[in-house]
Amino acid sequence: MTLDALMREAGAAYDAGDFERAEPLFLQIVGHNPRDADAWHVLAIMAVRSGRSAEAVECAMRAHRLDRRNHLYLNTLGVAHAEKLQLEDAARWLRRALKEKPSHAEAHYNLGKVLRKTGQHSAAEQAYRRALQIDPSRADAANDLGNLLCRLGKHEQALPFLERALRLAPSDENSAANMERALLALRGPAAAEAFLRSFLAREPEAAHVRANLTVNLLAQGRFAEGWLDYGSRHEIRGTLPRPNAERSLPASLSGKSVVLLPEQGLGDQLFFLRYAAALTQLGAHPAFACPRKMLRMLEGNPELRVFPSDEEAPAQLAGAIALLLGDLPGLLQRSDTPAPFPISVPPERLDAGRGLLAALGPPPYLGVTWRAGKARVPRPEFGTPELDPFSKEVDVGAFAKALRHWPGTLLVLQRKPSQEELSAFSTHAGRQAHDLSPLNETLEDMAAMLDLIDEYVGVSNTNMHIRAGLGKPARVLVPFPPEYRWMYSGEQSPWYPGFRIYRQAPSLDWGAALDELADSIAINSNT
């Protein structure tokens, strides 16, 4: 094949999106002519989109060295560095691209994404806006700008950009999710629900949107409707169900063994275990494939057998019905809010906990947690897809100030706090807060501590679920938008009797919630 014919075939394959066929052809081209900058550039783009960031940087650099002022090559070089999570280098190359061509909308957009990942939100907003000024037809820039504004609590400003994104790309699920968040903040749950339903009427296969509607219904307290389609979470990338998990129940469970399979986080598992009692009431014999970290904490319950999830099920459970924990309320068609699964603590753990507390200071004891979930960290956008992590956090200094009037001893139960966070908490609380974070590594020890302390305050995490299983109250800081378990409104949740909720405002301001927390702490300390 002549070089001209090779270039025509490679170009046709690339234009058709057939990278598997195009890439070896372009490699042949640069083999014949190593100075073909366009071919190196196309190879860089395909490497980026395949998640091979190091290779993308190398190919983009080859193109750049052959044509140092080409803004397209500079833009791709910036994107390749961003995929490699070399964000400072990425911003530098993208700015060089814009120096060569200030009207390049794609480079402005890519720079906005990089700046957002580095926490430079104001600069990112400016970059997105500039991309849209140059090319108003960019749905991706409109959506990303709307998303950024939502996450800064500027929902009113976000709305027109999200509306534009959906006009330009009516079937885009990311834009739909961002629009739902804005509508929830500005007009309430009913408006958000109506939008989701209208989107699904046009796009019935939109799994992310159906999952969001499920959460919306649950958070409104419409549990029967919500659980009915909770299984839509399985259709979202990264949450595929186990192949051996049944998706329906037999007509009768009487006398049958049921193995409950863990999914989601430890806190989610504790939440859904509350439905195990319903299986017993139907005559079944439930068992839980329990993560080792929770095993000791859940042993001894006469109504639920537990065995390590990393081992084969006991022989007695051969042929048992296997169900995912999160599918239980939907399969059982429940509309009520069962009590949390009861947790018991071995007496020797309680004795050890009492000794530890006595050495730290006088009662009453208050445990605190200010962060939970997986923090959002920069990550590649191409290659293997991942779900956006869910995180909850309140400013550690502002949180500590709200607890200054606690009359007893402060205990940090935060998982893996940094030394800076520990110092900041003690400084703003006006006294030393004792670090008990290592207890998180052995949950039965943490359960003992949560059973012994007088109060627990923080964001929702595994320890909140443990505290509920112990039958003890807590105070929960709930970020906006709230998880469905904490509902859209109210000072309490039906899932957690005795838990007092303090809600972040839709503007993402914690001020009123922390003032309310401080007032209630002060009142309790004086009684």
Secondary structure as GFF3:
##gff-version 3
##sequence-region A 1 527
A	DSSP	alpha_helix	3	15	.	.	.	ID=ss1
A	DSSP	alpha_helix	19	32	.	.	.	ID=ss2
A	DSSP	alpha_helix	37	49	.	.	.	ID=ss3
A	DSSP	alpha_helix	53	66	.	.	.	ID=ss4
A	DSSP	alpha_helix	71	83	.	.	.	ID=ss5
A	DSSP	alpha_helix	87	100	.	.	.	ID=ss6
A	DSSP	alpha_helix	105	117	.	.	.	ID=ss7
A	DSSP	alpha_helix	121	134	.	.	.	ID=ss8
A	DSSP	alpha_helix	139	151	.	.	.	ID=ss9
A	DSSP	alpha_helix	155	168	.	.	.	ID=ss10
A	DSSP	alpha_helix	173	187	.	.	.	ID=ss11
A	DSSP	alpha_helix	189	202	.	.	.	ID=ss12
A	DSSP	alpha_helix	207	219	.	.	.	ID=ss13
A	DSSP	alpha_helix	223	228	.	.	.	ID=ss14
A	DSSP	three_ten_helix	230	235	.	.	.	ID=ss15
A	DSSP	beta_strand	257	261	.	.	.	ID=ss16
A	DSSP	alpha_helix	266	272	.	.	.	ID=ss17
A	DSSP	three_ten_helix	273	275	.	.	.	ID=ss18
A	DSSP	alpha_helix	276	281	.	.	.	ID=ss19
A	DSSP	beta_strand	285	290	.	.	.	ID=ss20
A	DSSP	alpha_helix	292	298	.	.	.	ID=ss21
A	DSSP	beta_strand	305	308	.	.	.	ID=ss22
A	DSSP	three_ten_helix	315	317	.	.	.	ID=ss23
A	DSSP	beta_strand	321	324	.	.	.	ID=ss24
A	DSSP	three_ten_helix	325	327	.	.	.	ID=ss25
A	DSSP	alpha_helix	328	331	.	.	.	ID=ss26
A	DSSP	alpha_helix	347	360	.	.	.	ID=ss27
A	DSSP	beta_strand	365	369	.	.	.	ID=ss28
A	DSSP	beta_strand	371	373	.	.	.	ID=ss29
A	DSSP	beta_strand	391	393	.	.	.	ID=ss30
A	DSSP	alpha_helix	396	401	.	.	.	ID=ss31
A	DSSP	beta_strand	409	412	.	.	.	ID=ss32
A	DSSP	alpha_helix	419	429	.	.	.	ID=ss33
A	DSSP	beta_strand	433	435	.	.	.	ID=ss34
A	DSSP	three_ten_helix	437	441	.	.	.	ID=ss35
A	DSSP	alpha_helix	443	452	.	.	.	ID=ss36
A	DSSP	beta_strand	455	459	.	.	.	ID=ss37
A	DSSP	alpha_helix	462	469	.	.	.	ID=ss38
A	DSSP	beta_strand	474	478	.	.	.	ID=ss39
A	DSSP	three_ten_helix	484	486	.	.	.	ID=ss40
A	DSSP	beta_strand	499	503	.	.	.	ID=ss41
A	DSSP	alpha_helix	511	525	.	.	.	ID=ss42
###
